[in-house]
Amino acid sequence: MTTQATASGGGLVPLPVPVVLVDDHHLFRTGVRASLDDRVTVVGEASDVDSAVAQVHEHRPPVVLLDVHLPGGNGGGGAEVVQRCADLLTDGVRFLALSVSDAAEDVVSVIRAGARGYVTKNIAPSELSSAVVQVAGGDAVFSPRLAGFVLDAFGASANDIAVADDELDRLSKREQEVMRLIARGYSYREVASELFISIKTVETHVSAVLRKLQLSSRYELTRWAVARRLL
């Protein structure tokens, strides 16, 4: 029976979430497949750029778990896969990078290409399944310490910063605190723990932030905050 889960941004996600798993190491793909819980189901696998592009176009999954370093294609790795699947990004296909690398250039390349998030391979199995559900629901998910790389990559102009000052005036001090943590990829539960408030209160603040900034998802909030150097 198909059930639903609520992503951090509030949207309902049909479960299990179909994913295509892309990594050039068979043993690693086997391990990931075994560690994902019943909220996620692997519908296809690929080990190089060309087969990944073919699998994503065949299955059109809500989420693609994508390694950054892949053989084949034109040598562009995971970023090339995202670029060659750009026609599917508006159809609900989302990419979540899953890599052993935490190098800034790797993070930046796939995010610039259009990926919705980036987590490292030391992530706990339950957290990986949760990340898949969040990305399927339209959220951006990053290992928290990688947010700075995204911030540096997008930069901001003086006009952006000036606009940000005006927009921030719409938010209360607590809403600004919640906004920054959510934009960095923290879950509602993590925000609640960090700020010593309830998860329900976090949900209320996030709804208020999105409404006041005229944004529709955590993904848009992350891009908005990064572009204005607010993280």
C-alpha positions, 0 to 999 in steps of 0.5 A: 500500500502506498503511504505518504510522508510530509517533507520538511517543507510541508509537502506530502510525498508518496511512499516509497520514493522511486530512485535511480542509484548512480555510482561506479562501484557495484559494492557501494550501490549494493550497500546503499540499496540494502541500507535504504529503508522502506520509504525508498525503492531503487528502480534503476542503477547506473555506473557511468555517465552515459548509462546514468543519463539513459536510466534517468530518462527511462525511469524519470524518478523523483530522485536520482542519488548521484555520485560526483565522480563518474567515468564516461561521457565527456568527463564531466562526471555527475555534473554532466549527468545533471546537465544532460538531464536538464530537460527533466528538471521541470518534470519533477526529477531531482538530483541528490549528490551522494559522494565521498568527496567534500571538496568545494569544487565538487559541491559547487559543480553539481549544484550549479548544474542543477542538483537539489542537494549534496550529502557525503557518504558517511551519512547514516542510513536513516538520514539518507532515506530522510534526505531522499524524501525531503528532496522528493518533496522539493527541499534542498538538503546539504550536509550542514558544513557544506553550506559555506561552499554553496554560499561562496559559489553564488556570491552576492552583489551590493544590490542583493545585500541591500534588498536582503536588508529590506526583506529581513526587516519583514522577519522577526529575530526568531524567524531569521534564526529559523530561516538560516538553519533551514537554509543550511539544510537542517531538519525541523527536528534539528532546528527545534533542538538547536533553538530549544523550541518545539517542532510545531513551532519550527513549522509555524516559523517556516510557514511565516518565513516562506509567506513573508519572502514570497517563496514556495519551498526550502529549496528556494529559501536556500537559494535566496539565502545563499545569494544574499550571503545570509548563511 
